Amino acid sequence: MNRQDDLIYDVGANNGDDIEYYLHKGFRVLAIEADPTLMEPLQARFAGPIADGRVTLLNVALAPERTTAPFWICEEHSLWSSFDREIASRDGCRTHAVELQCWPLRDMFARFGIPHYLKLSLHGQEHFCLADLSPETAPALLSLELPRDKHEAQAILTRLVALGYRGFKVIDQTNYLQVRIATPTLRIKIRRRLKRAPRLYKAYMSVKLGLVRPFRSRGNATAGDSSFPVGSSGPFGRDTDGPWHPPDEALRKWEMFISHLPSNDEEQLSIWHDLHASLHGTVGQRD
């Protein structure tokens, strides 16, 4: 398998907001999206880059083996579509299932090459992708959603260390900053109160998902200012906030963070934190 240093895998591309950023950084993009209803908008949005070979779209899902399986479409928030019906139907959202073609990650690598950066946005289904990686095929950079269960988080970190990753960051996807230990914010308190009134909460989420949060790229002066709409994965590599940490320090910070959450916290499906891992990131430094 050949390494493609100019290639990013956007697994869980959704509406393509991250693709815009990757193209701006000068990378080619393999965009893998399971939701078939998003294919036509993606094809229209990236018609030019598709035509000149900078973007490749695949309407498939990643899985342990080549197969087909039911995929649950969330009809109100496409970001929540998942193989897990409970995730797709959270907060009472309507869902329907489609039969979807599934590929293992190793087959993608064999066909398209090993990417520089692998973005996994699979809502808790990333474990079989990690199982498909080896130290010889591990991308230089990788990110995935970090579970709230500390044992699951530890298993992920242990697997990444075995693959050769040495630098880690836990990024809060509400502001693209590394996690800080603090009491629940006013925003979280308000959201908890709104959840007692489902109609108000749905209206709040509809507004929230339409907002755009600005983020200034910190690590690369040539990147300029970048804006990341709500739901995008945001910066990667040197553009992420703060220094790289060793795995034990990253896990300690994460365990401390989740230990400060209320025991009856209802935000586990709504607050999103990504774990970023680097093969070459120097611990204590940005790169």
N, C-alpha and C positions, 0 to 999 in steps of 0.2 A: 504494500500500500504506500502511495506517495503522499508526502506532506505538502499541503497547499497553503503556503504562508500568506496568500492574499485572499483566503476563503474563510467565510463565517457560516456556520450552520445556525439558522434561526428556527429552532424547533418549538413550535407553538407561535407561529408568526402573527396570528390573529389578523388585525387590519393593516399591518405593515408599517406601523409607526417606527419600530426599531430598524426596519430595513432602510428607511430614509437616512438614519444616523450612520448605519454601517456603510452605505454608499458614499456618504459625505466623508467618511474616514478613508475612502479609497479601496474598500474591500469588495470582492464579489460575494454574492449571498445565495446560499441554498436555503430557500424558505419552505419549511415543512409545516403544513397546516391541515389538521384533521377535519375541520368544519367545512363541508362542501359549499355551504351558503356564502362563504367568504372568498371563494375562488374567483368569481367573476369580478367583484370589486378590486381584488388584488391584481388581476390581469389588466384591468383598465388603469389602475393607479401606476403600475410599473411597466406599461407597454413599451416605453423606450428602452429601459435597462434590460427587459426581457429580450427585446429584439437584438440588442448588441451583446448579449451573453453575460451581462453583469448580474442578472437575477434569474434563478431557476426556481419555479414553483412546483411543489409536489403535494397533491391532495391525498396524503396517506398518514397513518399513525405509526409510531414506533412501538414495537412489542418484542417479546423474547424470540418469536419465530414468525416465519411467513404464514399469514393466516388472514381471516376476516373476523370482525367482532363488532357488536353493537356499540355505537358511540352516541352519547346523549347530548343533544343540542339544547342549550338554554335559550329559550326564545326571547328573553328580555335582556340578557347580558351575555354576549358571545364569549367574553373572557372566562365565564364559568362553565362552558361546555366541557364535558369530561367523559371518560369511560366509567366514572363513578357517578351513578344517578343521584346519589345524595348531594354531591358537590354541585351538580348541574341544577338541581331543583331547590337549592337553599333559598330561604325566605319565601317559599311557596311559589317560586317561578315555574312557569309552564315549560315542559320539556317534551321532546320526541326523539326516538332513536333512529339512526341510520346505520346500515351495514357498511363497514369501512375496511379497506385493504390495509394490512399491517405489515411493516417491514422491521427486521432487526437492525440496530445501528451498525453492526459489522458489515451488513450488506450495503448500507449507504457509503461507508468508508471505502469498500472495495470498488464501488461504482464511481464515486465522486472525489475520493481522496480524503485525507485527514485534515480537518480545518485548523486554522490558527486559534479560533475561539469557538467553543460549543456552548450555545445558550439553550438550556433545557427549561421549558415552561410547560410542565406536564401534570401539574396539580397532584403531586404525591406519587406519580408513576415513574419517577426517574431511576429507581433502583435497578431495573433490568438494563437500562442504558449503561450504568456504571459497571454492571456485570459483564457487558460486552467489551469494555475497554481493557487494555493491558498497558504496562509501562512503555511498550513499543508504539502503541497507537494513541496514547493519551495526548489530546490537544494541549498547546502551550497554556491556554486559558479556558476556564470552564465556569459556568454559573448555573445554579439550580435553586429552587425554592427550598428553604430550610424548614423542616417540620418542627412543631412545638414540643413534641415528645423528645425528651433529652436523650433517651436510649437510641431512638431512630437517628437523631442528629449525630450522636457519637459514632454510630455504625457508618454513617455517610463519611464523616471525617476520617475514620479508620480506613475505609476503602480508598479514599482519595490519597491518603498518605502512602498506602501500599502501591498506588499507581505512580507515585513520585512527586506529588504536589507538596510544596513546602510553605507557600505563603497563602494566607487566608484573610478574608474580610467578610463580615456580616453587615449587609446593607439594608437599611430601612427603606422600603419602596415608596413610602409616603413623602420622603424628602431626599432620597439618594445619599444619605449620610450613614456612617457607621453607627451601630446601635449605641444608645446612651441609656443608662439605668436611671429611671425617673418614675415619679408617680404618674398615674394615668392623666393624660392631657385633657383639657376642656373638651376638645373635639371628640375624644373617646367617650367621655361622660355624657355628652349630648347625644351621641349615637346610641348609647345604651338606653337612654330615656326614650328616644324615638322608636326603638325596637318594640316598645310596649304598644305602639300605635302603628301596625303594619302599613297602612296607607301612607302615613307621613314618612315612614322609613323608606318606602319604595320611591317616594318623590325625592327624598334626600339623596338616595343612591343614584337616581337618574341624573340629578344635577351634578353630583360628585364625579360621575364617570364622564361628564362632558367638559370638565375643567382641564386647563393646561397649566402645568407647573414648570416654571423656568429653572434651568440648571446651568451654571457656568462651568465649562470644562476647566479643570484645574491643572491637569498634568501635561497638557500639550498645547503650547502657545498657538500653534497653527490651527487648532480645532475651532477657535472662536467660541461664540455663544451657541448653545444648543438648547432646544426646547423639547421636553418629553411629555406628551400627553399622558393623562392618568391611564394606567394599565400597561404602559410600556415598561420594558426591563431597564432602560436607561443606559448609563455609561458602563464600560467594561475596561479591564486592564488598567493602564496608567491613568485613565480618566476617572476612576472611582475614587471615593473620598478616603483620605488618610493612608497610613502605612500598612504594610502587610504584617500579619501576625503568625506565629507558629501555631500548629493545630491545637495544642493544649490551651494556649491563651485564648484563641477564638472560641473554643468550647466553653471555657470558664466564663467568658463574657456573656455568651449566649445563655448558659445556665443561670447566671445571676440575673440577666434580663427577664427570663421567663419566670423566675422565682418571685419577682416583684409584681407580677400580674395577679389580679384577684383570682381566688380559686374558682369563682363562678364566672370567670371571663367568658363572654359570648362572642368575642371578636376573632376567634381562631381562624375562621374562614375568610375574614375580611381584611385583616392586617397581614401584609405580605413582606417577608424578609428573604432576600437572596443571599446565598453563600457563594462568594467568588473565590476561586482557587487558581493559583499560578504555579507552573513548574519552575519559573525562573525569578519570580518576585522576591527581592531581598527583604528578609524579615527586618522590620524597623524602618524601612524606606518605602517610598512610593513605587519603586520599580525593583 
